[in-house]
Amino acid sequence: MQELSPIGWAILPLKKYATFSGRAPRAEYWWYSLLGGFVGIGVALTDRFAFTPIYAGEGPLGILLLVALFVPGVAVTVRRLHDVGRSGWWYFLNVWSYGFLLSKFSGQTGSRMFDNLPRGAGLLLVLIVLGCFGLFFVFMVTRGTEGANQYGPDPYGASELEEVFA
């Protein structure tokens, strides 16, 4: 694979907008996440000072950014899971974060979400969420499988040893 700059890695998921097959190395996933975070902060500040919130405290630019980056974000995450030899279905470990996002849009705060749960269930739910987050984070930082796996060839290309013994 050709050498890419950090910006090159960050925009690669946008070029592969809805490609859920294949593999994404750590560089592609993390540079995209970092760029998305910086753009999100800039958009949030712009929305805060230039626009009136239109839905659940979000301004128009924030909502547009969320809609625009949702599909490539899911796609690069699924390809990253493929790189470590996991099915894209593991992505659903991350669904809890969307539950909190939806609770924000419904107007509930995080603490009010737990008011109607039986005693101790809120703590159990928080521990499950933290466990899912931790496992998902481990998947995202784990080095991809070397060589081809069931999801495609190594995104970095053949290793030097494979080329010598081919």
Secondary structure by P-SEA (a helix, b strand, c coil): cccccaaaaaaccccccccccccccaaaaaaaaaaaaaaaaaaaaaaacccccccccccaaaaaaaaaaaaaaaaaaaaaaaaaccccccccccaaaaaaaaaaaacccccccccccccaaaaaaaaaaaaaaaaaaaaaaccccccccccccccccccaaaaaac
